[in-house]
Amino acid sequence: MPLQTIEAGAREGTDQEYLWTLNFGPQHPATHTTLRLVLTLDGETVVNAVPDIGYLHSGFEKLGEELDFNQYVTIVDRMNYISPVANEIAWHHVVEKLLDIELTPRCKYIRTIFAELMRIHDHLLCVGAAALDLGAFTAFLYAFYQRELIYDISEVAAGQRFHPSFTRVGGLMFDVTDEFISKVRHFVKQFPKTHADICRLLNRNRIFVERTKGIGVLTKEEAINLSCTGPIARASGVVRDLRKDEPYLAYGDFDFKVVCATGGDCYARYLVRMEEMMESLKIIDQAIENLPPGPVNVDLEERMTLPDKPATYRSIEGLIQHFEMIMWNRRWESPIDEVYGAIEAPNGELGFYIVADGSGVAYRARTRPPSFIHFSIFPYLVKGHQISDVVAILGSLNIIAAELDR
């Protein structure tokens, strides 16, 4: 972290103070990724902060205008790479809204299970890494072991751990197996003990509490005015959750609470995420124990998804559909329309806006990633705090850099 002094409009010999510029990141260990902050300091007090987002140059919005609705799923996987299936669900949620496709009940339940597994996965990273930044190494290890179990579930379902590319227009890549169901049940059974252990390690830990309580306070009015969503907004008392307010998938079938707090500080954001994980576990348990039978993809007549292997090998219709989609790269005829849709992703509202020109490729594709919004509020939260508070505030926001530079 190189330091550089700059003169604050004063000449030598005057009584005006000097300010410091501190370059925080992009390889600083507490940023976890390619984040950069340019801090202006008065001693150890932060006077100003300028977030810099331009490091990954992923260009995933423009790629959405070159790839068809199924091919693009491999790109959205890499936006928030901590909860990739949630990105896939958000993208295909909007595409299916454009094409007026109603998913099968089994597909809705499986997607809901994955959405909540991704929420737990994302929150575990946030809590574990934030604790590590403040010196709590054991909680980090506990959290990351549980993330490995979720990776195992993803691998069983899709064959890939990190970027599953599991959803498809109108369905899924595969139906889930008995092994998937067994692993999900095992996760639901054993997770509460680890959750309780992390709570005992952190909730009343004097160092952790003093480093987070009253730090980076965001009021309810500020959260609304700055377009915050997800756990950050709910920790400030904003009672909004798209799973309840604009139900999608199978959320209307399940009993769960929207977790809110009023503190609006780093500690409140931690508590909200911890409690949300247990609510997600309740949803997963209800979904896996009531998983509907039937297909995971829409009917063959819809011609939106690849047919099952038995249909490909044993019916002329399935063979033709498979041939058209693979060999001819056949694309859908979509309405000439524009549509916006969003889901309650782990970090907040993740939305996609599509302008369709009648082909199976978006004429324009834009996204509303929560990390982009939340990184922009960092200067409002950090002013007046100490350098040591920078890592606490940044960790509580859980910024994923791949959502920033699009």
N, C-alpha and C positions, 0 to 999 in steps of 0.2 A: 504494500500500500504506500506508494510514494507520496511524500508531502511536498507542497510547494507554497511558499509565501507569496502573497500578492498585496500590493499597497492599496488601502481603501481610500483612495483619493487624497492622500495626505503626503506631505513632503517631510523629509527627515528633520527632526527638531520640533515638530508640532506635537500637541497632546492628543491628537486623534489616534485611535487604536488601529492595530493591524488585524486583518482577518486572514484566515487560513483556508486553503482549498484542499480538500481531502478526496482523492479518487478512490471510491469504494467499489471494488470489482473491476472487471467482470470475472476475474478468477479468484475472488476472495472466498475462503471456505464457507463463510456464512451466507453466501448468495446461492449456493448449491447448483448454480447454472450460470448462463452468460447474462447476468444482470449487472448493470453499472449505475452507480449513483455518484453524482458530483456534489459533494457536501461543502457548504461554506460555513466555517466555524469561527466562533468567538471564544477562544480558549477551547474548552470541551463542549460548549453549547452549540447546537446546530441552529444557524441563522437562516439557512436556505438549503434546499435540496432540489436537484434537477435529475429526474430519472431519464436514462438513455436506453432506448429499446432496440436500437438497430444493430443487432449482432448476428442473428441467425439467417435473415434474408430467405425465409422458407417459401414465400410466395404462394401460400396454399389457396388464397382466394382466386388468383389467376389460374392455378392448376384446375380449380373447380369448373372453369370455363373451357377446358380442353379434354377432360375425362368424362365418361358417361357416369350415370348415377350410381352404378355399382363399382366401377373402377376407382372412383373418388374416395371410397371408404378407406383405402390404404393410406390416403393423405391425411384425412381427419384423425386417424389413429395417432398421428404424430404431432397433433396440436397440444393437447394436454396428455402427454405420454404417461402420466401417472394413472389416469383413469380412461384409457383409450376406448373401451366399449361404450362408455357414456357419450363420447363424441360421435361414434358410429350411430348410436340410437338417435341422437339429436339430428344428424344429417338425414337419415332415412325417415325420421318422423316428419320432416318438412317435405321430402320428396313424395312420401305417401299421402300427405295432405294435398300436394299439387295434383297427384294422379288419382285422388279419391279412392284409395285402397284401404279396405278394412282388414286388419290383421286377424289371424285365427286366434282363438282363446289361448291355445298352448304357446304360441309365439309371444303373445302379450305377457304371459306369466314368466317365460324364460327371459325375455328382455328386462322385465322388472327385477328379477333376481340379479341379473348382471348389473343393472343400474345401481342397485343398492350395494352389491359387492364392490363396485368401483367407488362408491361413496365412502365406504369403510376404508378401502385401500388408500384413497386420497387423504382422508383425515388422519390415518395412521402415519403417513409420511409427514404431514404438516405438524402433528403433535410430536412425533419422534424427533424430527429434525430441529424443530423449535426448541425442544428440551435439550438436545445436544448442543445447540448454539449457546445455551445458558448454563451448560456444565453438567446436565443430567444424562450421563452416558447410558445407564442401565435401562431407562425408559425407552431410549432409542433402539436398543437391541430387542426389547420385548415387542415393540411396535413392528420392527422389520421382520421378525419371525412370522408374525401373523400375515404380513404382506406376501411372504413366500407361499403360504398356504393358499392364498387367493390366486397367485400365479399358477399353482398346481391345478386349481379348478379350471382356470382359463385354458391351460394346456390340454386337459382332458376333453374340454368342449370343442376347441378350435384347432388344436395341434400346435399352437403358438402361445408363448407365455406373455411376451411384451407387447406385441402388436397383433392381436388376434384377427382383425378384419372379419369379424364373425357375422355381422348383420348383412342382409341383402334387401333389395327393394321387394317388399311384400313378404319378407320372412327372414330366414337364417341360412347360414352356410350348411349346417347339419342340424339334425335333431340331437338332443342330449341323450346320453346313455345312463344306464343304471350306476355306473361308476361316478358319473357327475353328481347324480342325486346323493349317492353315499358320501362323497367328499363334502358337498354342501351341508348335509346333515351333521357331519363330523365338525365342520367349522362352526356351525351354529351352537353345537354342544360345548365346545371347548373355549370359544372366544370370551365369554363373560369372565372367566378367571383371569385371563391376561388383562382385560379391561379393568378389572378391580385392582390388579397389581399396579397398573400405571396410575390409577387414581390415588392409591395409597402412597406411591412414590412422589407424586407431584402436587396433589390438591392442597395439602397443608405443608408442603416443603417451604421452609422460611425463605430460602434463597430464590426459589422459583416464583413464589408469590410476590416478594418484594421487587423482583425484576419485571413483573408483568402487571401487577395491580396498579391502576391509576396511570398507566403508560399508554400513550397512543389513543386517547379517548376520542371517540367519534359519537356525537350526539345523534339522536333519532332524526332531527331535522337535517343535519349535515349528511347523514346516510342517504336520505331521500333525495336531497338536492344534488348529491354527487353521483347518483344512479347506482349506488351499491346494492348488491343482491346477495342471496345465499347466507351462509353463516355470519359474514361480516355485518350485513344489514340486520339480521335477526339478533345478533349480540347487542345491537343498539336499540332494540325494541320495535323493529319493523316487522310486523306479523305478515309475512308474505312468503308463500311457498307454492310454486306452480303445481306441485303434486296435489295440492288441495284446491287452489284457486282456479286452475285450468287443468283438470284431471286428464291424464293421457295414460296409455298402456292399461295396466290393470289396477292402478292405484285406488280407484273407487271401490274395489273389492276388499281393501285391507283396512285394518284398524291401526292407526299410528298417530302420534302427536307431532305438532310443529314446535320445535324447541326454540325458545326465545330467552333473552336476558335483557337487562336494562343498563348494565355497567358501561358497555361500549368500549371497554379497554381490552388490552391483550389477554388478560385473564378471563374476561367474559367470552371472548372469541374461542379460547381454549375450552372452556366449560361447555359451550354450545356444541362444539365439534365432538367432544367426548359423549355427550348425551345423544347427539344425532346418530352416533354409531350404534347405540343400543336400540334406537327406534328403527334403524335400517335392519338390524338383526331380527326384530319382530316381523318386519315385512317379509324378509327372506324366509323365515320359518313358516309363516302363513302360506307363502307362495309355493314352497317346495312340498309342503304337506297336502296341498290342494291342487297340484299340478294337473291341468285338464289333459285328457287324452286327445288324440287326433293329430292332424298334420301341423307342421310349423310354417309351411309356405301356403300362399294363396292357391286357389284352384288352378289346374293346368290351363283352363280356358283363358285365364287372365294373361298368360304368356308373359309374366313379369320376372319369373325366377327360373333358375335351372331346375329341370325335373329331377326327381329322385333317381338313383341308379336303376332300381327295378323297372321304373317307367321308361327310362332310356333304352334298356336292353330288351324289354318285352312288349313295347307298344310303338306303333309307327308315329303316333302323335308326339310321344316323348322324345323319340329319336330325332324327329324333324325340329322340335323346339330346341333341343340341345345343339343340333347342327347349326341352326340359325344364330343362336346366341354366341356360340364359340367360334365357328368357322367364318361366319359373315359379320361377327361383332354387331349383330342386329340391335338397334337402339329403339327405345320406345317413342311412340308418338304422344307427346305431352300436350296439354292445353297451352294456348298462347296466353300466358297469365303471369302474374307475379304473386308470390306468397311468402309470408314470414311465419316461422314457427320456432318455438323454444321449449326446452325442458329444464327441469331443476337439476343441473349438473352439481357435482360435489362442491364447487366453489361459487356457484350462483347461476344466474340465468345464462344459458348457452343457447344462442339463437342463430339461425341461418335465414338469409333472405335470398330467394331465387327469382330471377326473371327468366321465364321460359319462352322459347321461340317456336315451339312445336316439335323440336327434336328431343332426343334423349340426353342432350348435353345442355347444361345451364348456359344461357346467353350471358347472364351476370350472376355471380355467386359472391355473396358477402356474408360475413359472420360477426356476431357480437360475443366475443370471448370475455368471460368475467375477469381474467387476469389483466387484460388491457385496461379495463375500467379501474380496477383496484390498485394497480401500480400507479395510476395517475393521481390517486388521493394520498400517496405517501408523503409528498411535501406538506400537506395540511396536517398530517398526524405527527410528523417528526419535529417540526419547528418548536424551539424552546427546550427540547430534550437534550440529553447528553449523548456522546458518541456511543456509549455502552448500550443505550436504548435503541439504537438503530437496528441491531440484530434482533431484538425482541419484537419490535414493530414489524419488521420485514418478515420474520418467521410467522407472525400471527396472520399475515395477509395471504401467505401461501401462493406466491407468484410463480407461475410456470412460464418460462421465457418463450417457449415455442408458440404461445398464444399471442405474443406481443407483436413481433415484426412480421406482418402478413403480406 
